[in-house]
Amino acid sequence: MALVKCPHCNKEVEENKFCPECGKILIVKKKKKLSKFAKRNIIFFSVLLVVIGAVITGAYFYVQEQKKIDPVKAGPEYENIKSILAPLDF
């Protein structure tokens, strides 16, 4: 049996329902292990969060770079790009 620390007398005792030293009831919490499905979900959503963050960051910097384009040098294409990116204005 595993040794646990009694919360009442702070002595290490074997894992029982009662502490043999002080006689108090021991409450032993067992750690739950994550299933493979739960681990896979955590990994999936972590990767998804990183990808979404990268896409948002890339879009932000792309829009900022498009604002720097000189309309005279860009020609008529600039107005087309500007109208497309207008809803994404930060």
C-alpha positions as CSV (number, residue, x, y, z in Angstrom):
1,M,0.0,0.0,0.0
2,A,1.1,3.6,-0.6
3,L,2.0,5.9,2.2
4,V,-0.1,9.0,2.7
5,K,0.2,11.9,5.1
6,C,-2.6,12.2,7.7
7,P,-4.0,15.7,7.6
8,H,-4.8,15.6,11.3
9,C,-1.5,14.3,12.9
10,N,0.9,14.9,9.9
11,K,2.3,11.3,10.2
12,E,2.9,9.1,7.2
13,V,0.6,6.1,7.4
14,E,-0.5,3.4,5.1
15,E,-3.5,4.2,2.9
16,N,-6.5,3.2,5.0
17,K,-9.9,4.6,5.9
18,F,-8.7,5.5,9.3
19,C,-5.3,6.8,10.7
20,P,-3.9,4.2,13.1
21,E,-2.1,7.0,15.0
22,C,-4.9,9.4,15.8
23,G,-8.0,7.4,14.7
24,K,-9.3,10.2,12.4
25,I,-10.9,9.4,9.0
26,L,-8.6,9.8,6.1
27,I,-9.9,11.3,2.9
28,V,-7.6,10.1,0.1
29,K,-8.1,11.9,-3.3
30,K,-7.1,9.8,-6.2
31,K,-5.8,11.7,-9.3
32,K,-7.8,11.0,-12.4
33,K,-5.9,10.2,-15.5
34,L,-6.9,11.8,-18.8
35,S,-8.1,9.4,-21.4
36,K,-6.5,9.3,-24.9
37,F,-9.5,11.1,-26.3
38,A,-9.1,14.0,-23.8
39,K,-5.4,14.3,-24.4
40,R,-6.0,14.3,-28.2
41,N,-8.6,17.0,-27.8
42,I,-6.3,19.2,-25.7
43,I,-3.5,18.9,-28.3
44,F,-5.9,19.5,-31.2
45,F,-7.4,22.7,-29.6
46,S,-4.0,23.9,-28.6
47,V,-2.7,23.6,-32.2
48,L,-5.9,25.1,-33.5
49,L,-5.5,28.1,-31.2
50,V,-1.9,28.6,-32.4
51,V,-2.9,28.4,-36.0
52,I,-5.8,30.9,-35.6
53,G,-3.5,33.3,-33.7
54,A,-0.9,33.0,-36.5
55,V,-3.6,33.7,-39.2
56,I,-5.0,36.7,-37.3
57,T,-1.5,38.1,-36.7
58,G,-0.6,37.6,-40.4
59,A,-3.8,39.3,-41.6
60,Y,-3.1,42.2,-39.2
61,F,0.4,42.8,-40.6
62,Y,-0.8,42.3,-44.2
63,V,-3.5,45.0,-43.7
64,Q,-1.0,47.3,-42.1
65,E,1.4,46.8,-45.0
66,Q,-1.4,47.5,-47.5
67,K,-2.1,50.8,-45.8
68,K,1.5,51.9,-46.6
69,I,1.0,51.5,-50.4
70,D,1.2,54.8,-52.3
71,P,-1.9,55.1,-54.4
72,V,-0.1,57.0,-57.2
73,K,2.6,54.3,-57.6
74,A,0.2,51.5,-57.2
75,G,-2.1,52.6,-60.0
76,P,-5.8,51.6,-60.4
77,E,-5.3,48.2,-58.6
78,Y,-4.9,50.1,-55.4
79,E,-8.5,51.2,-55.3
80,N,-9.6,47.6,-55.9
81,I,-7.4,46.3,-53.1
82,K,-8.5,49.1,-50.8
83,S,-12.2,48.3,-51.3
84,I,-11.5,44.6,-50.6
85,L,-9.6,45.3,-47.4
86,A,-11.9,48.1,-46.1
87,P,-14.0,45.7,-43.9
88,L,-10.8,44.4,-42.3
89,D,-9.5,47.8,-41.3
90,F,-8.1,47.7,-37.8
